[in-house]
Amino acid sequence: MPAMAYEKNTPELVYRWLEEKRNAVPGKIDEFSSTADRAAHALAVNDALAGVAPIAFPLPCYASYDGDKKMFRVERSAPPFKDVLMKAPAADKLNMRKLSDARRFISREETRLSSSGTLVGQNKSVYYEFVLGIPAGPANEPAAAVVNPDYKVWTYTQNSALYVSYVSMPAEQAREQHKQIACLAVLSVQAPYVFTYTEGESSDSFPKRYTDILGFGVFGKLDRWAVVNKASGETYVEDVRTGL
């Protein structure tokens, strides 16, 4: 089936859908809930969501062609999360990667001159970001597609990767199909199914510019990582995680 058949399966849409299913489970948890209440509710959520089939997400990726080798290198960045306070899943126990959809702009605040002529306020933008959250490791992702980059990412995990695939193709065919190359991620959702996080970024310019990211994640194992032709549906190459 063409990747475009799954184009409505965005991380945002699936997050909202799973959140609704989870919230529909009776017995809300609050500060007055006992340990037994929490365990029973978690079991009820798992029962309600256990039947969700693996979900395919079409994602853009970067394809560069080597004219000598007659081959595309197709890659997609899978950076770590920066939120060290993430509760579920626990950030300090999982080397998690994220595959993000495009950020959506929410608001902006700009510095301004006061009546005394001084700058007040700050340059700040706020975005929503919807992602797929994937624990690193061969039991959770296709090991054959994982390439560790040379650079270091100074976050709580020191964990970053690229998903890389190689596609052999004659030059004339490559010219025709280059713009149709996309990636397809097939995710098996796992508990806790959905989660939230926050991240912040800042520039070194003056006055400083800050970016706040309000993140929403769908959590699960990456069953398959494929390079596809989004128009014809052809699968050029596919890697599968261990155990499938």
Disulfide bonds with the S-S distance in Angstrom:
Cys61-Cys183 2.29
